[in-house]
Amino acid sequence: MELFTGTGYVVKGVLAVLLYFSVVSWAIIFYKLLIIQRAKNESERFLDFFWKTKRFDAIGAQLDRFGNSPLSVLFNEGYGEMKKLMEREEKNDEASGIVTTELGGIENIARALRRATTSEITRLEKYTTFLATTGSTAPFIGLFGTVWGIMNSFRGIGQTGSASLAVVAPGIAEALIATAIGLVAAIPAVMGYNHFQHKIRVIIAEMDSFSTEFLNIVHRTFRK
């Protein structure tokens, strides 16, 4: 605090900006830890329920139990599209419960799954760009504050005409605090961003695998 109060207005402004970046980054880190952990846990529970139940209507009736699972969103979109196609074929006096390629049924379901996957990826990656921005810019913002503080220190040396350590050291120390705070803000942000990107990639792989399995089931069960 003594170093902070001894800095100039520009360096204080830089430190305030870095403090904002740091506080928001930590808030995002805790929030994303909660969201991604919930998504992971509920996706595992949903997969167990999906393979044990095997009936789409029974699974659809229990989706509220897995509200935070991306896989349940994919199932809901794919199953909803499948029901629309079945109703359309019933109206066309075709065999009930059969999805034909002539109507583009399988392709429509695949597109619905891709849309849901894209939407869930966007939701999972929300706010992570702020962590990347903090990690890449905070050190440079801190460096700007340091450079500005050193400039003022040298100007003070020129005005006093003394370059002794007792004159130079306090100003340099005050200037370097900006770089230190920049690193304090950047390091957790970079670590959090890399951690969340890894977790999200794992969930994306699970979504791709589930989409493939869902389409295979549709092919085997409903296609002529």
C-alpha positions, 0 to 999 in steps of 0.5 A: 500500500505504501508503494501504491500511494507513492506512485503517480496518477498514471501508474495508479490508473494502470494499477487500478486497471490491472486490479479490475482485470485480476478481480474479474479473472478470478470471478470467471475462474470460479464461475467456469470451474462450477459450470464445467464441473457440473457439465462433466458430472451430469454428462457422465450421469446422462450417458449412464442413464442413456445406455441403461434406458435405451428408450428415447421417450423414457429418456426424453421424459427425464431430461430435467434431471440433467439440465447442465449436461451438454449431451442432454441438450444434444439428445433433446434437439436430435429427438425433437427433430426425429419426432417432427420427421415421424409426424411428417411421415404419418401425415404423408401416409407412410409407415409410422415411426420410419425416418427415410432418406428421401425426406432428408430425415437423417441429414436433418437430425445431423444438422440439429445435432451440429447446431446444438453442439455449436450452441453448447460450445459457445456456452462453455467457452463464454467468458474464457476469452477475457482470461486470454485477453488478461493473460496476453495484455496485463503484462504489457499494461504493467510494463507501461506503468513501469516505463512511465514510473521510470521516466518520472524517476529519471526526470526527478534525477535530472531536477535534483542533479543527484543519481545516488542509490538513495534517490533512484531506488525508491522511484524504481521500486514504485515503478516496478510494482506495476509490472509485478501486479501485471504478472499477478493478474496474467499468470492465473488468467493464463493457467485458468484459460489453458485448464478450461480449454482442455476441459472443454475439448474433452467435452466437445469430444464427448459431444461428437461421440454421442452425436455419432452414436445417436445417428447410428441408433437412428440408422439402425432403428428407424431407417428403411 
